[in-house]
Structure formats: C-alpha cells, structure tokens
C-alpha cells in the first residue's frame, strides 16, 4: 500500500473517532476509489485488521478475519 493511502486511512480513522464522519469519508474515499485491485485488496485487509482504529473499541479475539 502506498504511504499516502495509509496516511489517509489513518487520518480517516482519527476523524471517525472524533465523530467527524463526513470529513473522514472525504479523505478516505478518493484514495480508495483510486486504488488498483492489488492496493484495493491491501486496503480491505488493513481496514479489517484496524476496525478498532475507527471504533476505539477492543476487538473480540474470537472474531474471524477475511478469507484469503
């Protein structure tokens, strides 16, 4: 994943935790839409692995991950 994409996703997570969802979407959506299929897969897995970055909650240790 490109560093700029990762930075945008992290910023979107931060804004989401601050209840600034509209701003978070404005930052994350363009990089997600511009991603090729390979980077899109990386984004999908990153989002699944970092869901608690957006919710600020503890993730259930028994939760399943996305299939390979």
VOTOR-321212 format. One record per residue (C-alpha): x, y, z; residue number from 1. Coordinates in nm, 4 decimals. Example, Ala and Ser with C-alpha at 12.3 -4.5 7.8 and 13.67 -1.06 7.14 Angstrom:
<sites>
{site {1.2300, -0.4500, 0.7800}, 1}
{site {1.3670, -0.1060, 0.7140}, 2}
</sites>
This chain:
<sites>
{site {0.0000, 0.0000, 0.0000}, 1}
{site {0.1284, 0.3445, -0.0851}, 2}
{site {0.2314, 0.5596, 0.2125}, 3}
{site {-0.0157, 0.8295, 0.1079}, 4}
{site {-0.3003, 0.5777, 0.1115}, 5}
{site {-0.2051, 0.4531, 0.4567}, 6}
{site {-0.1769, 0.8096, 0.5860}, 7}
{site {-0.5261, 0.8904, 0.4513}, 8}
{site {-0.6770, 0.5806, 0.6131}, 9}
{site {-0.5154, 0.6601, 0.9479}, 10}
{site {-0.6406, 1.0188, 0.9298}, 11}
{site {-0.9902, 0.8963, 0.8440}, 12}
{site {-0.9815, 0.6679, 1.1476}, 13}
{site {-0.8781, 0.9584, 1.3679}, 14}
{site {-1.1584, 1.1777, 1.2358}, 15}
{site {-1.4122, 0.8976, 1.2800}, 16}
{site {-1.3171, 0.8613, 1.6468}, 17}
{site {-1.3807, 1.2365, 1.6789}, 18}
{site {-1.7315, 1.1897, 1.5306}, 19}
{site {-1.6272, 1.3747, 1.2137}, 20}
{site {-1.7510, 1.1083, 0.9732}, 21}
{site {-1.8157, 1.3376, 0.6763}, 22}
{site {-1.4572, 1.4633, 0.6832}, 23}
{site {-1.3294, 1.1084, 0.7248}, 24}
{site {-1.5154, 0.9957, 0.4139}, 25}
{site {-1.3920, 1.2974, 0.2169}, 26}
{site {-1.0344, 1.1952, 0.2965}, 27}
{site {-1.0607, 0.8180, 0.2561}, 28}
{site {-1.2959, 0.7836, -0.0398}, 29}
{site {-1.0692, 0.9313, -0.3101}, 30}
{site {-0.7730, 0.7102, -0.2210}, 31}
{site {-0.9929, 0.4017, -0.2016}, 32}
{site {-1.1505, 0.4758, -0.5388}, 33}
{site {-0.8088, 0.5456, -0.6983}, 34}
{site {-0.6584, 0.2178, -0.5773}, 35}
{site {-0.5869, -0.0571, -0.8261}, 36}
{site {-0.7082, -0.4086, -0.7497}, 37}
{site {-0.3886, -0.5059, -0.5678}, 38}
{site {-0.3886, -0.1996, -0.3452}, 39}
{site {-0.7639, -0.2352, -0.3013}, 40}
{site {-0.7086, -0.5792, -0.1512}, 41}
{site {-0.4450, -0.4361, 0.0820}, 42}
{site {-0.6859, -0.1623, 0.1879}, 43}
{site {-0.9586, -0.4176, 0.2557}, 44}
{site {-0.7309, -0.6245, 0.4785}, 45}
{site {-0.5951, -0.3156, 0.6530}, 46}
{site {-0.9477, -0.1960, 0.7303}, 47}
{site {-1.0444, -0.5403, 0.8638}, 48}
{site {-0.7331, -0.5546, 1.0819}, 49}
{site {-0.7764, -0.1975, 1.2085}, 50}
{site {-1.1505, -0.1782, 1.2668}, 51}
{site {-1.0856, -0.0745, 1.6269}, 52}
{site {-0.8916, 0.2276, 1.4997}, 53}
{site {-1.2273, 0.3581, 1.3781}, 54}
{site {-1.4448, 0.2467, 1.6689}, 55}
{site {-1.1945, 0.2938, 1.9522}, 56}
{site {-1.3187, -0.0358, 2.0985}, 57}
{site {-1.1400, -0.3580, 2.1797}, 58}
{site {-1.1713, -0.6192, 1.9064}, 59}
{site {-1.3113, -0.9577, 2.0031}, 60}
{site {-1.0232, -1.2071, 1.9992}, 61}
{site {-1.2571, -1.4715, 1.8580}, 62}
{site {-1.3548, -1.2578, 1.5591}, 63}
{site {-1.2800, -1.4122, 1.2245}, 64}
{site {-1.0649, -1.2471, 0.9617}, 65}
{site {-1.1366, -1.2164, 0.5940}, 66}
{site {-1.0739, -1.5265, 0.3831}, 67}
{site {-0.7562, -1.5395, 0.1735}, 68}
</sites>
